[in-house]
């Protein structure tokens, strides 16, 4: 979504959600399903809200939250007030966030197939509670019911994203036995860049890159936070935040605070961190590491050839991922030539499994209306017939794997109570044939059958950490194969009766073999990391070998080594060795009492005064004003009370608005009392124009049913909108004739359907897209001013001549009469208003967009430019009368970030439009644009 605004307002109000994985959208527009029955656990320090089915898991988390709250805030010396945490137990996305306005945290608590080194939910909660402490340390004095949005703005302006996320990752690592700071796979992209001679600056690591492999700012933020802790102690973070808090309006506040406490600027800390990491990792580099030794297609940009698997013809199947194209399962021949097989949709974890002529994978889906009701379904593709079948619908299944011989699929199910089980499905119908219930509190991941089909190996994740577990399908008994630990185990499978899997025993991810008699044996010696093992048809080990430009392909003989090398310690080790955790771990948790939570009893929750009545989503036609905002915790109801003053006409507006989104349709009702200015003709002389003032009561009502779904790599959005209004004009400053003082209930309707392919990182528009909208407006209840307008708007997208280029064709037409003569509900041609135009019945536009280059230019801390785009366009008007273009031109734009803010992504553009009309006073019209998106 694009929004236009004034840059001065943007600079003052950049609001940031703090999330576990990546920054989320500024405004949370999604809802949970209306059928959910909510419950709560209400204590002195927190209120936990969760679906009724999630009660057991919620109780367990509640027992841990008091300890987590103390750990997250202790070294910041802050004591946050009570916080509400919402467990979205029907949302399968792996994320969470903390926000102000209103103050709450949402956790998406369902474990998935994504490998980790500890349980998902406690680690997520610890991370998000650190953000709560950060918020309250910096801006905690600004509270509801008036100042939460201001607090959020000041926090986002003063504390950079790399720091608050890096500090939160550091906290989750210090106060747990796992955490991302201990994972070699998490540091691997930076390690590969440094040791491969790829030297990137601070801006690039913080703001990212379209063309290069640069991990998110979480990673560099963690290392820089760890540098501060290693060199200046854990107390340095409290001192920095205290200094920031005391001078929230000081320019370059955070940079000055860091310099005051550490003696170094953030850029200096970055340089020293990179230097220390380079020295550490160069000393720890493996001797004579393996190299990727299978050919792949040359590319200017990074590309991943994930999960290599070989069929009987010795063709390799991979899931290819690159910034130039959406994910696709491909077949590679012995020379590395690629053949596209099937495009996949959104996956929580990249995955597929091959057996003979069939491919199975899981895919993320959503409820058409409720964005926080999501699913994971299973798809099967037949390489002979070319047909894809969605085997399950509205399920929560992960990591499907074929039975060695039978028409069965093994998968993991996580039910709404957050309990895992192994399930065996009929691969033709999707029906459950058998299941194995997990021990209490244990989640399993990435299962695979033994060749006999009588036992299964999988990853076990529980409070004790991680392990490999084996299930006997006849007896339903299980055995743990390793000591419990905090290894990030991945992709186990049977090799005869041994087990091959990925682990990081020596501090680098490698492939290991487990023999129940002789123990673990290291099979690979990767420079940066080895992943996704399988056995090729020729008996060799086939796997991914990570390099700075992606996951590449390698194979080698299976040769058992001795014991693993001595483990390499993480960069944060000096802090881990000195951290004191015991003093925080013995206090008892408050008693847990579960009660029903009635969302309807908590609809009103005033939290902020704001200068924007559109949640900062749109500053078009901005009128200065102030609004008092209320949002309920479950994001179903918003109330806005506002006052605006229009300086152009010196008139005031008073407004009240209610939006309700709990159920299938959404409703919005708005009332505004407006001061207005009009024009009237005096007497019979048409040129004798007089201005007059008046006020009106203007009430509107809108109902919408917005729907969207995913189907593999296609996004469908469709819906209907209905609206009406009532206007009563009064207090006219002149005695007027033929002045209509009541406009009663004009009606408008819209039906739309859009089908667009998902975009790759470098795509400027969907490769294929069809978008159709029909709108009808009329006044059936207003005497003397009837009329109607029917409009059709379409947009079509096609691939350009080269990758990531896009051709867009837009066609629009309308038919109007009565009061709607001269009203346009269709887009007009470029430059319209610069020439004398007849009545417009239809318009058309053809445009061609192309990426020019990806400079990754830093202009100090002012701006960072990621991409330049080019544009060619031509507009047509009333094509039923003339096919000659009415205007055409060229455009240039740049995608950038300013002041090292991760969000929003900004686009600045300029166009030169040539107007092909003799009435134009200026044939060439320059225009400039500024937009932003999340």
Secondary structure, DSSP 8 states (H G I E B T S, - for coil): --B---HHHHHH-----EESSS---SS------TT--EEEEE-SSEEEEEEGGGHHHHHHHHHHHHHHHHHHHGGGT-----EEEEE-TT--SS-EEEETTTTEEEE-----S---SS-HHHHHHHHHHHHHHHHHHHHTTS-TTTBHHHHHHHHHHHS-HHHHHHHHHHHHHHTSS--GGG-HHHHHHHHHHHHTT----HHHHHH--SSS----HHHHHHHHHHHHHHHH-THHHHHHHHHHHHTTTSTTHHHHHHHHHHSS-HHHHHHHHHHHHHHHHHHH--TT-B---S-----SS-EEEEEEEE-TT--EEEEEEETTEEEEEEEE-TT--EEEEEE----SS---EEETTEEEEEEEEE-SS-TT-EEEEEEEEETTTTEEEE--SS-BEEEEEE-SSSSEEEEEEE-TTS-EEEEEEETTT--EEEEEE--TT-EEEEEEE-TTSSEEEEEEEETTEEEEEEEETTT--EEE-S--B----EEEEEETTEEEEEE-TTSS-EEEEEETTTEEEE---BSS-EEEEEE-TTS-EEEEEEETTEEEEEEE-----SS-------TTHHHHHH---GGGS-S------EEEE-GGGG---EEEEES-SSTTS--TT---EEEEEEE-TTS-EEEEEEEEEETTTTEEEEEEEEEE-SSSSEEEEEEEEEEEEEEEE-TT-TT-EEEEEEEEEEEEEEEEEEEEEEETTEEEEEEEEEEEEEEEEE--SS--SS---EEEEEEEEEEEEEEEE---TT-SS-SSEEEEEEEEEE-TT-TT--EEEEEEEEEEEEE-SSTT-EEEEEEEEEEEEETTTT---S---TTTTSS------EEEEEEEEEEEE---EEETTTEEEEEEEEEEEEEEE-TTT--S-SEEEEEEEEEEEETT--S-EEEEEEEEEEE--TT-S-SEEEEEEEEEE-
